[in-house]
């Protein structure tokens, strides 16, 4: 997948929060809990110079022994949330897949020394279709999903992002979809407000650092203030999409582009270049 540099706008990479299950499409208490996040996601496309040619999403809800890539032409949806209203299992997001882009991803990862595989049967999980329903509701842009690696190795996910960075020059928007705070026991507990604030402040400072320092610090994210209270050991899958996005940001600047207090915790989004 390629295009002349003068006809394609270089796309950013970004880390976005995808909320709690299908939270944007159902009643919640309090009713406005997810409103600010929904507005942020709905307004994201307007911040791009041009619509992307394709979208690559790295979701915290797909882990495999090696990096895996959806390669089907029309992936189905995976309703991987439980106990929500019946209508949320009828949500649709019929975006096309892209076998061509999937093959390009695999080639880039393998060239970088990272084992990768294509999966023509795997569908899109809710870490992809829930935010994209707000961000690109027409569902006309081709979408490919990349898994995390189940060993949760920070260096490997930064390296994957670096390997995929050339896609941005080909008009591919790279999105890491997760949550900057994801301790299920902490949601709704006011004691976790200051804890999430400390980690969020560290994330913002690191993201805004020069690329070399940014990657070095993110590789040691577990040593950050309150890190393991925000992402318990073995459960950091919702943070690792940020590392892929940061790696794909390459040498470009990073910044926080959204933050809100939801369920007593601070949740943020970040953008690179």
C-alpha positions as CSV (number, residue, x, y, z in Angstrom):
1,X,0.0,0.0,0.0
2,X,1.6,3.2,-1.1
3,X,1.0,6.6,-2.6
4,X,3.0,9.6,-3.7
5,X,4.1,11.7,-0.7
6,X,2.8,14.9,-2.2
7,X,-0.7,13.5,-2.5
8,X,-1.1,11.9,0.9
9,X,-1.3,13.8,4.2
10,X,0.9,12.2,6.9
11,X,-1.4,10.8,9.5
12,X,-0.7,11.0,13.3
13,X,-0.6,8.1,15.7
14,X,-2.7,8.4,18.8
15,X,-3.8,6.6,22.0
16,X,-7.5,6.9,22.7
17,X,-9.7,5.7,25.6
18,X,-12.4,3.4,24.4
19,X,-14.6,3.6,27.5
20,X,-16.3,0.8,29.4
21,X,-17.9,-1.7,27.1
22,X,-20.6,-0.1,25.0
23,X,-20.9,2.8,27.4
24,X,-21.5,5.5,24.8
25,X,-24.5,3.7,23.4
26,X,-26.5,3.0,26.6
27,X,-27.8,4.7,29.8
28,X,-25.3,5.1,32.5
29,X,-25.4,6.5,36.1
30,X,-24.6,9.3,36.3
31,X,-26.1,10.0,32.9
32,X,-23.2,12.3,31.8
33,X,-20.4,10.1,32.9
34,X,-19.0,9.4,29.4
35,X,-20.3,12.5,27.6
36,X,-16.9,14.4,27.5
37,X,-15.1,11.3,26.2
38,X,-17.8,10.8,23.6
39,X,-17.5,14.4,22.4
40,X,-13.7,14.0,22.2
41,X,-14.0,10.8,20.1
42,X,-16.7,12.3,17.9
43,X,-14.6,15.4,17.2
44,X,-11.3,13.6,16.5
45,X,-11.7,13.2,12.7
46,X,-12.1,17.0,12.4
47,X,-8.6,17.5,13.8
48,X,-7.0,15.6,10.8
49,X,-5.7,17.4,7.8
50,X,-7.2,14.8,5.5
51,X,-9.3,11.7,6.1
52,X,-7.1,8.7,6.4
53,X,-6.8,6.2,3.6
54,X,-7.0,3.4,6.2
55,X,-7.1,2.9,9.9
56,X,-4.9,0.6,12.0
57,X,-6.2,-0.1,15.5
58,X,-4.3,-1.8,18.3
59,X,-6.8,-2.8,20.9
60,X,-6.2,-3.9,24.5
61,X,-8.7,-6.7,23.9
62,X,-6.7,-8.9,21.6
63,X,-3.5,-10.7,22.8
64,X,-1.7,-13.4,20.9
65,X,1.7,-15.1,21.3
66,X,3.0,-13.2,18.2
67,X,1.7,-10.0,16.7
68,X,-1.4,-10.9,14.7
69,X,-3.3,-8.9,12.1
70,X,-6.9,-9.1,10.8
71,X,-6.7,-9.9,7.1
72,X,-10.3,-10.6,6.2
73,X,-12.2,-8.6,3.7
74,X,-15.2,-8.0,5.9
75,X,-14.5,-8.8,9.5
76,X,-17.5,-9.5,11.8
77,X,-17.8,-7.8,15.2
78,X,-16.9,-9.5,18.4
79,X,-19.2,-8.4,21.3
80,X,-16.6,-9.1,24.0
81,X,-18.5,-7.4,26.8
82,X,-20.9,-9.0,29.2
83,X,-24.0,-8.1,31.1
84,X,-24.9,-5.0,29.1
85,X,-28.4,-4.2,27.6
86,X,-29.6,-6.4,24.8
87,X,-29.5,-3.6,22.2
88,X,-25.7,-3.2,22.6
89,X,-25.3,-6.6,21.0
90,X,-27.0,-5.4,17.9
91,X,-24.6,-2.5,17.3
92,X,-23.1,-2.6,13.8
93,X,-19.8,-1.2,12.3
94,X,-19.5,-2.7,8.8
95,X,-16.2,-1.1,7.9
96,X,-14.3,-3.1,5.3
97,X,-11.0,-4.9,6.1
98,X,-7.9,-4.6,4.0
99,X,-6.0,-7.8,3.1
100,X,-3.5,-5.6,1.3
101,X,-2.8,-3.5,4.3
102,X,-2.6,-6.6,6.5
103,X,0.1,-8.0,4.3
104,X,2.0,-4.7,4.4
105,X,1.8,-4.7,8.3
106,X,3.2,-8.3,8.4
107,X,6.0,-7.4,6.0
108,X,7.0,-4.3,8.1
109,X,6.9,-6.3,11.4
110,X,8.9,-9.2,10.0
111,X,11.5,-6.9,8.4
112,X,12.0,-5.4,11.9
113,X,12.6,-8.9,13.3
114,X,9.2,-9.2,14.9
115,X,7.2,-12.4,14.2
116,X,3.8,-11.7,12.8
117,X,0.9,-13.6,11.4
118,X,-2.3,-12.8,9.5
119,X,-5.7,-14.0,10.7
120,X,-8.5,-13.9,8.1
121,X,-11.1,-15.2,10.5
122,X,-10.7,-12.8,13.4
123,X,-13.2,-10.0,13.8
124,X,-13.2,-6.6,15.3
125,X,-13.5,-6.4,19.1
126,X,-15.2,-3.6,21.0
127,X,-11.9,-1.9,21.6
128,X,-12.1,-1.1,17.9
129,X,-15.7,-0.8,16.9
130,X,-17.0,1.2,19.9
131,X,-14.7,4.2,19.5
132,X,-14.7,4.1,15.7
133,X,-18.5,4.3,15.7
134,X,-18.1,7.7,17.2
135,X,-14.9,8.7,15.3
136,X,-15.8,7.5,11.8
137,X,-19.5,6.7,12.0
138,X,-19.8,6.2,8.2
139,X,-17.7,3.0,8.5
140,X,-16.4,3.5,5.0
141,X,-12.6,3.6,5.7
142,X,-10.8,0.3,5.6
143,X,-9.8,-0.9,9.0
144,X,-7.2,-3.5,10.1
145,X,-6.7,-4.6,13.7
146,X,-3.3,-5.5,15.3
147,X,-3.1,-7.6,18.4
148,X,-0.9,-7.1,21.3
149,X,1.7,-9.7,22.2
150,X,0.7,-11.8,25.1
151,X,4.1,-11.5,26.8
152,X,3.2,-7.8,27.4
153,X,6.9,-6.8,26.7
154,X,7.1,-3.0,26.6
155,X,10.1,-3.0,24.3
156,X,8.5,-5.3,21.8
157,X,5.4,-3.0,21.6
158,X,7.5,0.1,21.2
159,X,9.5,-1.7,18.4
160,X,6.3,-2.7,16.7
161,X,5.2,0.9,16.6
162,X,8.5,2.0,15.2
163,X,8.2,-0.7,12.5
164,X,4.8,0.5,11.5
165,X,5.6,4.2,11.5
166,X,6.1,4.3,7.6
167,X,2.3,3.6,7.3
168,X,1.6,7.1,8.5
169,X,3.2,8.5,5.3
170,X,0.9,6.2,3.3
171,X,-2.1,7.8,4.8
172,X,-2.8,5.3,7.5
173,X,-4.1,6.5,10.9
174,X,-2.6,4.5,13.7
175,X,-4.7,4.3,16.9
176,X,-3.9,2.6,20.1
177,X,-7.2,1.9,21.9
178,X,-7.1,1.2,25.6
179,X,-7.4,3.1,28.9
180,X,-4.7,5.1,30.7
181,X,-6.1,3.8,34.0
182,X,-7.4,0.2,34.1
183,X,-7.6,-1.2,37.6
184,X,-11.1,-2.7,37.7
185,X,-11.1,-2.5,41.5
186,X,-10.2,1.2,41.4
187,X,-13.1,2.5,39.3
188,X,-15.6,4.3,41.4
189,X,-13.3,4.4,44.4
190,X,-12.4,8.0,45.3
191,X,-9.1,6.7,46.9
192,X,-7.9,6.0,43.3
193,X,-8.4,9.6,42.2
194,X,-5.0,10.9,43.4
195,X,-3.4,7.6,42.3
196,X,-4.6,8.0,38.8
197,X,-3.7,11.7,38.8
198,X,0.0,10.8,39.7
199,X,0.3,8.3,36.9
200,X,-1.5,10.5,34.4
201,X,0.9,13.4,35.2
202,X,3.8,11.1,34.6
203,X,2.4,9.9,31.3
204,X,1.8,13.4,30.1
205,X,5.4,14.5,31.0
206,X,6.9,11.5,29.3
207,X,4.8,11.7,26.2
208,X,5.9,15.4,25.8
209,X,9.6,14.5,26.2
210,X,12.0,14.1,23.2
211,X,11.4,10.8,21.5
212,X,14.5,9.0,22.8
213,X,13.7,9.8,26.4
214,X,10.0,9.1,25.8
215,X,10.7,5.6,24.6
216,X,13.2,4.9,27.4
217,X,10.8,6.0,30.0
218,X,7.8,4.1,28.5
219,X,9.9,0.9,28.4
220,X,10.1,1.3,32.2
221,X,6.6,2.5,32.7
222,X,6.0,0.0,35.6
223,X,8.5,2.1,37.7
224,X,6.4,5.2,37.4
225,X,4.5,6.7,40.3
226,X,1.4,4.6,41.1
227,X,2.0,2.6,37.9
228,X,1.1,-0.8,39.3
229,X,-1.9,0.5,41.2
230,X,-3.2,1.8,37.8
231,X,-2.3,-1.2,35.8
232,X,-1.9,-4.3,38.0
233,X,0.8,-6.9,37.1
234,X,-0.2,-9.0,34.2
235,X,-3.1,-6.7,33.4
236,X,-1.4,-3.9,31.6
237,X,-3.0,-4.7,28.2
238,X,-5.0,-1.5,28.2
239,X,-1.8,0.6,28.5
240,X,0.4,-1.2,25.9
241,X,-1.5,0.3,22.9
242,X,-0.1,3.6,24.0
243,X,3.4,2.2,23.6
244,X,2.7,1.1,20.0
245,X,1.3,4.6,19.2
246,X,4.4,6.2,20.8
247,X,6.7,4.0,18.8
248,X,4.8,4.9,15.6
249,X,5.2,8.6,16.6
250,X,8.9,8.1,15.9
251,X,10.7,11.4,16.4
252,X,7.7,13.6,16.3
253,X,6.3,15.5,19.3
254,X,3.7,14.0,21.6
255,X,1.1,15.7,23.7
256,X,-2.0,15.1,25.8
257,X,-5.1,15.9,23.8
258,X,-7.9,14.9,26.2
259,X,-8.4,14.2,29.9
260,X,-11.5,13.7,32.0
261,X,-12.5,12.4,35.4
262,X,-14.7,9.3,35.0
263,X,-15.7,6.9,37.8
264,X,-13.3,8.7,40.2
265,X,-10.3,8.2,38.0
266,X,-8.4,10.3,35.4
267,X,-8.5,9.0,31.8
268,X,-6.5,10.6,29.0
269,X,-5.7,10.5,25.3
270,X,-2.4,11.3,23.6
271,X,-1.3,12.2,20.1
272,X,2.0,12.0,18.3
273,X,2.8,14.4,15.5
